[in-house]
């Protein structure tokens, strides 16, 4: 896999006739999730991935 691909995502290598090898952006790896805490109890509720806006379980 090429080193200049964004490490935040999985990449799917495809080979296209006439264009050679390309990479399609696959699933997000959720490398930098931010904490979502209750404003009342400060309890950790979940994580939010800023790259794909997915909410992840705490
Ligand atoms: Zn993500």
PDB file of the backbone (N, CA, C, O) and the ligand in Angstrom, with CONECT records:
HET     ZN  A 101       1
ATOM      1  N   UNK A   1       0.849  -1.204   0.000  1.00  0.00           N
ATOM      2  CA  UNK A   1       0.000   0.000   0.000  1.00  0.00           C
ATOM      3  C   UNK A   1       0.879   1.246   0.000  1.00  0.00           C
ATOM      4  O   UNK A   1       1.895   1.291   0.693  1.00  0.00           O
ATOM      5  N   UNK A   2       0.499   2.234  -0.759  1.00  0.00           N
ATOM      6  CA  UNK A   2       1.282   3.458  -0.855  1.00  0.00           C
ATOM      7  C   UNK A   2       1.290   4.212   0.467  1.00  0.00           C
ATOM      8  O   UNK A   2       0.307   4.202   1.208  1.00  0.00           O
ATOM      9  N   UNK A   3       2.423   4.871   0.754  1.00  0.00           N
ATOM     10  CA  UNK A   3       2.572   5.549   2.036  1.00  0.00           C
ATOM     11  C   UNK A   3       1.863   6.893   2.061  1.00  0.00           C
ATOM     12  O   UNK A   3       1.659   7.447   3.142  1.00  0.00           O
ATOM     13  N   UNK A   4       1.482   7.436   0.919  1.00  0.00           N
ATOM     14  CA  UNK A   4       0.888   8.771   0.915  1.00  0.00           C
ATOM     15  C   UNK A   4      -0.640   8.752   1.005  1.00  0.00           C
ATOM     16  O   UNK A   4      -1.285   9.787   0.836  1.00  0.00           O
ATOM     17  N   UNK A   5      -1.211   7.593   1.267  1.00  0.00           N
ATOM     18  CA  UNK A   5      -2.653   7.540   1.472  1.00  0.00           C
ATOM     19  C   UNK A   5      -2.982   8.014   2.880  1.00  0.00           C
ATOM     20  O   UNK A   5      -2.224   7.784   3.822  1.00  0.00           O
ATOM     21  N   UNK A   6      -4.116   8.672   3.006  1.00  0.00           N
ATOM     22  CA  UNK A   6      -4.544   9.187   4.302  1.00  0.00           C
ATOM     23  C   UNK A   6      -4.737   8.026   5.277  1.00  0.00           C
ATOM     24  O   UNK A   6      -5.564   7.148   5.028  1.00  0.00           O
ATOM     25  N   UNK A   7      -3.992   8.006   6.375  1.00  0.00           N
ATOM     26  CA  UNK A   7      -4.073   6.860   7.292  1.00  0.00           C
ATOM     27  C   UNK A   7      -5.371   6.782   8.082  1.00  0.00           C
ATOM     28  O   UNK A   7      -5.612   5.808   8.795  1.00  0.00           O
ATOM     29  N   UNK A   8      -6.216   7.820   7.955  1.00  0.00           N
ATOM     30  CA  UNK A   8      -7.470   7.794   8.711  1.00  0.00           C
ATOM     31  C   UNK A   8      -8.486   6.837   8.122  1.00  0.00           C
ATOM     32  O   UNK A   8      -9.482   6.508   8.765  1.00  0.00           O
ATOM     33  N   UNK A   9      -8.237   6.388   6.892  1.00  0.00           N
ATOM     34  CA  UNK A   9      -9.225   5.573   6.191  1.00  0.00           C
ATOM     35  C   UNK A   9      -8.600   4.280   5.715  1.00  0.00           C
ATOM     36  O   UNK A   9      -7.393   4.200   5.488  1.00  0.00           O
ATOM     37  N   UNK A  10      -9.437   3.272   5.570  1.00  0.00           N
ATOM     38  CA  UNK A  10      -9.030   2.079   4.839  1.00  0.00           C
ATOM     39  C   UNK A  10      -9.081   2.386   3.352  1.00  0.00           C
ATOM     40  O   UNK A  10      -9.927   3.153   2.893  1.00  0.00           O
ATOM     41  N   UNK A  11      -8.177   1.785   2.612  1.00  0.00           N
ATOM     42  CA  UNK A  11      -8.138   2.022   1.174  1.00  0.00           C
ATOM     43  C   UNK A  11      -8.253   0.702   0.446  1.00  0.00           C
ATOM     44  O   UNK A  11      -7.636  -0.293   0.829  1.00  0.00           O
ATOM     45  N   UNK A  12      -9.048   0.704  -0.606  1.00  0.00           N
ATOM     46  CA  UNK A  12      -9.274  -0.493  -1.393  1.00  0.00           C
ATOM     47  C   UNK A  12      -8.554  -0.324  -2.727  1.00  0.00           C
ATOM     48  O   UNK A  12      -8.851   0.583  -3.505  1.00  0.00           O
ATOM     49  N   UNK A  13      -7.614  -1.209  -2.965  1.00  0.00           N
ATOM     50  CA  UNK A  13      -6.837  -1.118  -4.196  1.00  0.00           C
ATOM     51  C   UNK A  13      -7.635  -1.712  -5.354  1.00  0.00           C
ATOM     52  O   UNK A  13      -8.133  -2.834  -5.271  1.00  0.00           O
ATOM     53  N   UNK A  14      -7.746  -0.951  -6.420  1.00  0.00           N
ATOM     54  CA  UNK A  14      -8.419  -1.457  -7.611  1.00  0.00           C
ATOM     55  C   UNK A  14      -7.497  -1.252  -8.812  1.00  0.00           C
ATOM     56  O   UNK A  14      -6.722  -0.297  -8.854  1.00  0.00           O
ATOM     57  N   UNK A  15      -7.586  -2.122  -9.749  1.00  0.00           N
ATOM     58  CA  UNK A  15      -6.788  -1.997 -10.962  1.00  0.00           C
ATOM     59  C   UNK A  15      -7.724  -1.707 -12.131  1.00  0.00           C
ATOM     60  O   UNK A  15      -8.623  -2.493 -12.432  1.00  0.00           O
ATOM     61  N   UNK A  16      -7.502  -0.579 -12.778  1.00  0.00           N
ATOM     62  CA  UNK A  16      -8.368  -0.136 -13.865  1.00  0.00           C
ATOM     63  C   UNK A  16      -7.605  -0.228 -15.172  1.00  0.00           C
ATOM     64  O   UNK A  16      -6.478   0.257 -15.274  1.00  0.00           O
ATOM     65  N   UNK A  17      -8.199  -0.832 -16.146  1.00  0.00           N
ATOM     66  CA  UNK A  17      -7.560  -0.926 -17.456  1.00  0.00           C
ATOM     67  C   UNK A  17      -7.368   0.479 -18.024  1.00  0.00           C
ATOM     68  O   UNK A  17      -8.327   1.243 -18.138  1.00  0.00           O
ATOM     69  N   UNK A  18      -6.128   0.819 -18.378  1.00  0.00           N
ATOM     70  CA  UNK A  18      -5.845   2.136 -18.930  1.00  0.00           C
ATOM     71  C   UNK A  18      -5.381   3.137 -17.890  1.00  0.00           C
ATOM     72  O   UNK A  18      -4.707   4.111 -18.228  1.00  0.00           O
ATOM     73  N   UNK A  19      -5.728   2.916 -16.630  1.00  0.00           N
ATOM     74  CA  UNK A  19      -5.337   3.853 -15.581  1.00  0.00           C
ATOM     75  C   UNK A  19      -4.390   3.229 -14.558  1.00  0.00           C
ATOM     76  O   UNK A  19      -3.804   3.939 -13.741  1.00  0.00           O
ATOM     77  N   UNK A  20      -4.240   1.921 -14.602  1.00  0.00           N
ATOM     78  CA  UNK A  20      -3.371   1.271 -13.647  1.00  0.00           C
ATOM     79  C   UNK A  20      -4.039   1.120 -12.294  1.00  0.00           C
ATOM     80  O   UNK A  20      -5.254   0.946 -12.201  1.00  0.00           O
ATOM     81  N   UNK A  21      -3.228   1.189 -11.244  1.00  0.00           N
ATOM     82  CA  UNK A  21      -3.742   0.940  -9.901  1.00  0.00           C
ATOM     83  C   UNK A  21      -4.261   2.229  -9.273  1.00  0.00           C
ATOM     84  O   UNK A  21      -3.581   3.255  -9.286  1.00  0.00           O
ATOM     85  N   UNK A  22      -5.447   2.166  -8.735  1.00  0.00           N
ATOM     86  CA  UNK A  22      -6.009   3.291  -8.002  1.00  0.00           C
ATOM     87  C   UNK A  22      -6.477   2.797  -6.638  1.00  0.00           C
ATOM     88  O   UNK A  22      -6.620   1.598  -6.402  1.00  0.00           O
ATOM     89  N   UNK A  23      -6.712   3.761  -5.746  1.00  0.00           N
ATOM     90  CA  UNK A  23      -7.221   3.413  -4.428  1.00  0.00           C
ATOM     91  C   UNK A  23      -8.549   4.114  -4.183  1.00  0.00           C
ATOM     92  O   UNK A  23      -8.688   5.319  -4.391  1.00  0.00           O
ATOM     93  N   UNK A  24      -9.504   3.339  -3.742  1.00  0.00           N
ATOM     94  CA  UNK A  24     -10.788   3.903  -3.354  1.00  0.00           C
ATOM     95  C   UNK A  24     -10.837   4.011  -1.838  1.00  0.00           C
ATOM     96  O   UNK A  24     -10.421   3.098  -1.126  1.00  0.00           O
ATOM     97  N   UNK A  25     -11.348   5.132  -1.354  1.00  0.00           N
ATOM     98  CA  UNK A  25     -11.444   5.316   0.081  1.00  0.00           C
ATOM     99  C   UNK A  25     -12.505   4.378   0.650  1.00  0.00           C
ATOM    100  O   UNK A  25     -13.657   4.377   0.216  1.00  0.00           O
ATOM    101  N   UNK A  26     -12.091   3.590   1.623  1.00  0.00           N
ATOM    102  CA  UNK A  26     -13.008   2.632   2.229  1.00  0.00           C
ATOM    103  C   UNK A  26     -13.492   3.120   3.578  1.00  0.00           C
ATOM    104  O   UNK A  26     -13.758   4.306   3.770  1.00  0.00           O
ATOM    105  N   UNK A  27     -13.600   2.202   4.494  1.00  0.00           N
ATOM    106  CA  UNK A  27     -14.183   2.515   5.796  1.00  0.00           C
ATOM    107  C   UNK A  27     -13.261   3.402   6.625  1.00  0.00           C
ATOM    108  O   UNK A  27     -12.036   3.307   6.550  1.00  0.00           O
ATOM    109  N   UNK A  28     -13.886   4.261   7.414  1.00  0.00           N
ATOM    110  CA  UNK A  28     -13.140   5.115   8.327  1.00  0.00           C
ATOM    111  C   UNK A  28     -12.595   4.274   9.472  1.00  0.00           C
ATOM    112  O   UNK A  28     -13.257   3.357   9.958  1.00  0.00           O
ATOM    113  N   UNK A  29     -11.369   4.604   9.898  1.00  0.00           N
ATOM    114  CA  UNK A  29     -10.749   3.856  11.000  1.00  0.00           C
ATOM    115  C   UNK A  29     -11.013   4.500  12.359  1.00  0.00           C
ATOM    116  O   UNK A  29     -10.623   3.951  13.389  1.00  0.00           O
ATOM    117  N   UNK A  30     -11.666   5.648  12.372  1.00  0.00           N
ATOM    118  CA  UNK A  30     -12.001   6.330  13.628  1.00  0.00           C
ATOM    119  C   UNK A  30     -10.765   6.508  14.505  1.00  0.00           C
ATOM    120  O   UNK A  30     -10.763   6.109  15.669  1.00  0.00           O
ATOM    121  N   UNK A  31      -9.724   7.104  13.950  1.00  0.00           N
ATOM    122  CA  UNK A  31      -8.459   7.211  14.682  1.00  0.00           C
ATOM    123  C   UNK A  31      -8.478   8.292  15.752  1.00  0.00           C
ATOM    124  O   UNK A  31      -7.757   8.180  16.743  1.00  0.00           O
ATOM    125  N   UNK A  32      -9.281   9.333  15.580  1.00  0.00           N
ATOM    126  CA  UNK A  32      -9.231  10.461  16.510  1.00  0.00           C
ATOM    127  C   UNK A  32     -10.619  10.791  17.055  1.00  0.00           C
ATOM    128  O   UNK A  32     -11.110  11.903  16.863  1.00  0.00           O
ATOM    129  N   UNK A  33     -11.248   9.842  17.726  1.00  0.00           N
ATOM    130  CA  UNK A  33     -12.578  10.112  18.266  1.00  0.00           C
ATOM    131  C   UNK A  33     -12.508  11.121  19.406  1.00  0.00           C
ATOM    132  O   UNK A  33     -11.556  11.134  20.187  1.00  0.00           O
ATOM    133  N   UNK A  34     -13.527  11.961  19.487  1.00  0.00           N
ATOM    134  CA  UNK A  34     -13.614  12.918  20.580  1.00  0.00           C
ATOM    135  C   UNK A  34     -14.677  12.446  21.573  1.00  0.00           C
ATOM    136  O   UNK A  34     -15.678  11.836  21.197  1.00  0.00           O
ATOM    137  N   UNK A  35     -14.437  12.741  22.825  1.00  0.00           N
ATOM    138  CA  UNK A  35     -15.367  12.295  23.869  1.00  0.00           C
ATOM    139  C   UNK A  35     -16.642  13.132  23.856  1.00  0.00           C
ATOM    140  O   UNK A  35     -16.604  14.345  23.652  1.00  0.00           O
ATOM    141  N   UNK A  36     -17.759  12.468  24.075  1.00  0.00           N
ATOM    142  CA  UNK A  36     -19.036  13.154  24.258  1.00  0.00           C
ATOM    143  C   UNK A  36     -19.470  12.880  25.690  1.00  0.00           C
ATOM    144  O   UNK A  36     -19.785  11.747  26.055  1.00  0.00           O
ATOM    145  N   UNK A  37     -19.481  13.948  26.500  1.00  0.00           N
ATOM    146  CA  UNK A  37     -19.811  13.774  27.916  1.00  0.00           C
ATOM    147  C   UNK A  37     -21.108  14.500  28.256  1.00  0.00           C
ATOM    148  O   UNK A  37     -21.458  15.513  27.651  1.00  0.00           O
ATOM    149  N   UNK A  38     -21.791  13.959  29.221  1.00  0.00           N
ATOM    150  CA  UNK A  38     -22.996  14.608  29.728  1.00  0.00           C
ATOM    151  C   UNK A  38     -22.626  15.931  30.373  1.00  0.00           C
ATOM    152  O   UNK A  38     -21.693  16.003  31.172  1.00  0.00           O
ATOM    153  N   UNK A  39     -23.367  16.984  30.020  1.00  0.00           N
ATOM    154  CA  UNK A  39     -23.090  18.282  30.620  1.00  0.00           C
ATOM    155  C   UNK A  39     -23.528  18.322  32.084  1.00  0.00           C
ATOM    156  O   UNK A  39     -23.127  19.220  32.824  1.00  0.00           O
ATOM    157  N   UNK A  40     -24.336  17.368  32.502  1.00  0.00           N
ATOM    158  CA  UNK A  40     -24.844  17.344  33.882  1.00  0.00           C
ATOM    159  C   UNK A  40     -23.930  16.522  34.786  1.00  0.00           C
ATOM    160  O   UNK A  40     -23.484  16.993  35.832  1.00  0.00           O
ATOM    161  N   UNK A  41     -23.660  15.294  34.371  1.00  0.00           N
ATOM    162  CA  UNK A  41     -22.933  14.372  35.239  1.00  0.00           C
ATOM    163  C   UNK A  41     -21.481  14.178  34.817  1.00  0.00           C
ATOM    164  O   UNK A  41     -20.716  13.524  35.526  1.00  0.00           O
ATOM    165  N   UNK A  42     -21.092  14.733  33.676  1.00  0.00           N
ATOM    166  CA  UNK A  42     -19.762  14.534  33.113  1.00  0.00           C
ATOM    167  C   UNK A  42     -19.491  13.070  32.788  1.00  0.00           C
ATOM    168  O   UNK A  42     -18.340  12.667  32.620  1.00  0.00           O
ATOM    169  N   UNK A  43     -20.537  12.291  32.703  1.00  0.00           N
ATOM    170  CA  UNK A  43     -20.400  10.880  32.353  1.00  0.00           C
ATOM    171  C   UNK A  43     -20.053  10.749  30.870  1.00  0.00           C
ATOM    172  O   UNK A  43     -20.593  11.469  30.030  1.00  0.00           O
ATOM    173  N   UNK A  44     -19.157   9.833  30.564  1.00  0.00           N
ATOM    174  CA  UNK A  44     -18.804   9.590  29.168  1.00  0.00           C
ATOM    175  C   UNK A  44     -19.939   8.852  28.480  1.00  0.00           C
ATOM    176  O   UNK A  44     -20.267   7.723  28.844  1.00  0.00           O
ATOM    177  N   UNK A  45     -20.539   9.496  27.481  1.00  0.00           N
ATOM    178  CA  UNK A  45     -21.719   8.936  26.828  1.00  0.00           C
ATOM    179  C   UNK A  45     -21.359   8.180  25.555  1.00  0.00           C
ATOM    180  O   UNK A  45     -21.906   7.114  25.272  1.00  0.00           O
ATOM    181  N   UNK A  46     -20.434   8.748  24.797  1.00  0.00           N
ATOM    182  CA  UNK A  46     -20.098   8.153  23.517  1.00  0.00           C
ATOM    183  C   UNK A  46     -18.853   8.848  22.977  1.00  0.00           C
ATOM    184  O   UNK A  46     -18.310   9.762  23.599  1.00  0.00           O
ATOM    185  N   UNK A  47     -18.420   8.402  21.823  1.00  0.00           N
ATOM    186  CA  UNK A  47     -17.360   9.088  21.098  1.00  0.00           C
ATOM    187  C   UNK A  47     -17.907   9.535  19.752  1.00  0.00           C
ATOM    188  O   UNK A  47     -18.792   8.902  19.176  1.00  0.00           O
ATOM    189  N   UNK A  48     -17.359  10.639  19.269  1.00  0.00           N
ATOM    190  CA  UNK A  48     -17.764  11.137  17.967  1.00  0.00           C
ATOM    191  C   UNK A  48     -16.518  11.224  17.085  1.00  0.00           C
ATOM    192  O   UNK A  48     -15.518  11.838  17.454  1.00  0.00           O
ATOM    193  N   UNK A  49     -16.603  10.598  15.921  1.00  0.00           N
ATOM    194  CA  UNK A  49     -15.458  10.627  15.009  1.00  0.00           C
ATOM    195  C   UNK A  49     -15.548  11.871  14.122  1.00  0.00           C
ATOM    196  O   UNK A  49     -16.498  12.004  13.351  1.00  0.00           O
ATOM    197  N   UNK A  50     -14.574  12.786  14.218  1.00  0.00           N
ATOM    198  CA  UNK A  50     -14.651  14.022  13.410  1.00  0.00           C
ATOM    199  C   UNK A  50     -14.418  13.772  11.925  1.00  0.00           C
ATOM    200  O   UNK A  50     -14.743  14.626  11.100  1.00  0.00           O
ATOM    201  N   UNK A  51     -13.870  12.638  11.577  1.00  0.00           N
ATOM    202  CA  UNK A  51     -13.576  12.368  10.175  1.00  0.00           C
ATOM    203  C   UNK A  51     -14.824  11.946   9.397  1.00  0.00           C
ATOM    204  O   UNK A  51     -14.992  12.323   8.237  1.00  0.00           O
ATOM    205  N   UNK A  52     -15.690  11.169  10.032  1.00  0.00           N
ATOM    206  CA  UNK A  52     -16.862  10.653   9.315  1.00  0.00           C
ATOM    207  C   UNK A  52     -18.153  10.975  10.039  1.00  0.00           C
ATOM    208  O   UNK A  52     -19.223  10.572   9.584  1.00  0.00           O
ATOM    209  N   UNK A  53     -18.083  11.705  11.179  1.00  0.00           N
ATOM    210  CA  UNK A  53     -19.259  12.097  11.951  1.00  0.00           C
ATOM    211  C   UNK A  53     -20.024  10.898  12.512  1.00  0.00           C
ATOM    212  O   UNK A  53     -21.212  11.013  12.812  1.00  0.00           O
ATOM    213  N   UNK A  54     -19.373   9.778  12.653  1.00  0.00           N
ATOM    214  CA  UNK A  54     -20.030   8.630  13.241  1.00  0.00           C
ATOM    215  C   UNK A  54     -19.989   8.727  14.753  1.00  0.00           C
ATOM    216  O   UNK A  54     -19.008   9.189  15.335  1.00  0.00           O
ATOM    217  N   UNK A  55     -21.081   8.281  15.385  1.00  0.00           N
ATOM    218  CA  UNK A  55     -21.089   8.193  16.842  1.00  0.00           C
ATOM    219  C   UNK A  55     -20.708   6.780  17.239  1.00  0.00           C
ATOM    220  O   UNK A  55     -21.281   5.804  16.755  1.00  0.00           O
ATOM    221  N   UNK A  56     -19.731   6.688  18.129  1.00  0.00           N
ATOM    222  CA  UNK A  56     -19.198   5.394  18.526  1.00  0.00           C
ATOM    223  C   UNK A  56     -19.578   5.119  19.973  1.00  0.00           C
ATOM    224  O   UNK A  56     -19.684   6.058  20.761  1.00  0.00           O
ATOM    225  N   UNK A  57     -19.782   3.884  20.340  1.00  0.00           N
ATOM    226  CA  UNK A  57     -20.118   3.562  21.729  1.00  0.00           C
ATOM    227  C   UNK A  57     -18.962   3.906  22.659  1.00  0.00           C
ATOM    228  O   UNK A  57     -17.793   3.792  22.288  1.00  0.00           O
ATOM    229  N   UNK A  58     -19.301   4.322  23.858  1.00  0.00           N
ATOM    230  CA  UNK A  58     -18.284   4.709  24.828  1.00  0.00           C
ATOM    231  C   UNK A  58     -17.467   3.486  25.260  1.00  0.00           C
ATOM    232  O   UNK A  58     -16.556   3.610  26.078  1.00  0.00           O
TER     233      UNK A  58
HETATM  234 ZN    ZN A 101     -14.729   7.670  11.622  1.00  0.00          ZN
END
